[in-house]
Amino acid sequence: LQQQVEMALSFIGKKFKDLDLTNLYAPPLTLPSLPITSWLLLPSGVTVEVIVVNIVSAGHIFVQQHTHPTYHALRSLDQQMFLCYSQPGTPALPSPAE
């Protein structure tokens, strides 16, 4: 698969010579600047209880780990976002959000 991606990028690069394609397959250099306590770490081989909140496809799901130390902050974040986006003059979010 990686070889096919590189071949496709090569063809695109030949067609669009000014297009910089190097960053498309480079791994990110830095991790998000979140403290480790806010990362959702699911250890391999260990059962972890989660709440499935959305299923996009079989390989793309959203979960909440209700035992995570930051779980209690989700409700507050949701309320703050609702208040922010319900203010007059706030640009509407695209629906569905991309």
BAVEXKE-706555 format. One record per residue: y, z, x of N, C-alpha, C in turn; residue in three letters. Coordinates in steps of 0.05 Angstrom, whole numbers, plus 32768, in hexadecimal, padded with zeros to 4 digits. Atoms other than C-alpha are relative to their C-alpha. Layout:
% residues N
YZXYZXYZXALA/...
END
This chain:
% residues 98
7FE880008011800080008000801980008011LEU/7FE97FFF7FEE80318011803880057FE5800DGLN/7FFD801A7FF480247FCE8058800C7FEC7FECGLN/7FF58011801580337FAB8016801E80067FFBGLN/7FE47FF8800480747FD2800E80117FF58017VAL/7FF2800A7FE980897FBF805580037FE27FFFGLU/7FFF801D800380787F75804780157FF97FEBMET/7FED8006801580A17F768007801D8005800AALA/7FE67FFA7FF580DC7F97802B80087FEB8014LEU/7FFA80157FED80D77F62806180097FE77FF2SER/7FF88017801080DB7F2A802D801C80047FF4PHE/7FE57FFA800C81177F4C800B80157FFF8016ILE/7FED80007FEA81387F56804F80077FE48009GLY/7FFB801B7FF881317F0C805F80127FF27FECLYS/7FF0800D801581507EF8801C801D800C8000LYS/7FE67FF2800181897F2C801F8005800C801BPHE/7FFE7FF87FE3819B7F308069801380188004LYS/7FED7FEA7FFC81D57F62805F7FF6801A7FF4ASP/800B7FE8800E81AA7F9480387FF180118014LEU/800E7FEC7FEE81957FD2805F7FE9800C7FF1ASP/80187FF5800E814E7FE3804A7FF28016800FLEU/800E7FEC7FEF813D801580807FFD801B7FF2THR/80017FE6800C814C805280557FED80017FE8ASN/801180008017811C803D801E7FE5800D8005LEU/801B7FF47FFB80DD80558040800180158016TYR/7FFD7FEB7FED80F9808880717FFE801B7FF2ALA/80027FE6800D80E680D08061801B800F8001PRO/7FE77FF17FFF812080FF8050800180118019PRO/7FFD7FF17FE7813B8121808E8004801E7FFBLEU/7FFB7FE48006814F8162806C7FF580077FE5THR/80097FF6801A8134818C8034801880097FF0LEU/7FE97FF68010816181A07FFA8008801B800APRO/7FF67FE67FF5818D81DB800C7FFC80167FEBSER/80077FEA8012816A820A7FDC7FF08015800FLEU/80107FEB7FF2814F824D7FF27FE37FFD7FF8PRO/801D800380058103824F7FF77FF7800E7FE7ILE/80087FF28019810082807FBC80057FEE7FE8THR/7FFB80118018811982487F8E7FEE7FE88000SER/80128017800080E482157FA37FE880077FEETRP/80187FFC801080AA820C7F747FE87FF78011LEU/801780057FEE806E82127FA37FE680057FF0LEU/801A7FFD800D802A82057F857FEB7FFD8015LEU/801480017FEA7FF582177FB87FE77FF07FF8PRO/8018801080047FB981E97FBF7FE880137FFESER/80197FF180037F7682067FA78003801B7FF2GLY/7FFB7FE6800D7F9682417F82800A7FFA7FE4VAL/7FF78004801B7F9E82457F37801C800D7FFCTHR/7FE57FF680057FE8824D7F2480067FFA7FE3VAL/7FF98004801C7FFE82587EDD801B7FF37FFEGLU/7FE7800E8004803482277EC880037FF97FE2VAL/7FFB800A801B805482107E8780087FE38003ILE/7FFA801C8000805381C57E7D80167FFB7FECVAL/7FE980048012809781B27E6180057FE37FF9VAL/7FFD801D8006809481667E637FEB7FF0800FASN/801380127FF3806081317E71800C7FE37FFDILE/7FF5801B8000807D80EE7E867FE87FEC8001VAL/801880107FFE803A80D07E9B7FEB8012800CSER/80167FF07FF57FF780E87EB68006800C801BALA/7FFA7FF67FE5801380F07EFC801D80098003GLY/7FE47FF87FFE805A81047EEA800680157FEAHIS/7FFB7FEA8014806381487EC780158013800BILE/7FED7FEB7FF98096817F7EC67FF4801A7FF8PHE/800B7FE58006808081C77ECA801480158007VAL/7FF17FE87FFA809F820B7ECB7FEC80168009GLN/80117FEA7FF7808082437EF3800C801A7FF7GLN/7FF37FE9800D8090827F7EC77FFE80198011HIS/80027FE97FEF807C82B07EFE80127FFD8019THR/7FEE80057FE980AE82927F30801980117FFEHIS/7FE97FEE800280E882C07F4280197FF47FF3PRO/7FE8800D800C811C828D7F297FFC7FF77FE4THR/8006800A801B80FB827F7EE68014800A7FECTYR/7FED7FF48013812A82AE7EC1801B7FF28000HIS/7FE6800E7FFE816682847ED980007FE67FF0ALA/80018019800E814E82467EB3800F80017FE5LEU/7FF37FFD801A8167825F7E70801F80008003ARG/7FE37FFF7FFA81AC826F7E8D800A7FE58008SER/7FF7801B7FF881B0822B7EAF80017FED7FE9LEU/800080118017819D82087E6F801880067FEEASP/7FE97FF9801181D2822E7E48801B7FF7800DGLN/7FE880087FF2820782207E7D80047FE17FFEGLN/7FFF801D800281F681D57E7D80087FF87FE3MET/7FF98006801B81F981D47E31801D80047FFAPHE/7FE47FFA8004823D81F57E3080127FEC800FLEU/7FF180147FF1825781C67E6680017FE57FF3CYS/8001801B800B824081867E4580087FFF7FE3TYR/7FF78001801C8256819B7DFF801E80047FFESER/7FE37FFE8000829F81A37E14800C7FE57FF9GLN/7FF28019800682CF816F7DF8800A7FF3801APRO/7FF7800E7FE982DF813A7E2B7FEC7FFD8016GLY/801580027FEB82A081437E547FF17FE67FFBTHR/800F80198003827F80FF7E617FE380067FF6PRO/801B7FFD800B823E80F67E3A7FEC7FFA8015ALA/801780067FEE81FC80F77E5F7FF27FE77FF5LEU/800F8018800981D580B67E5D7FE7800A7FF2PRO/80187FF8800E819C80B97E2C7FEE7FE87FFDSER/800C7FEA7FF1816680B77E43800D8002801CPRO/7FF57FFC7FE5817E80D57E857FED7FF38014ALA/8010800D7FEC816780AD7EC17FFA80128016GLU/
END
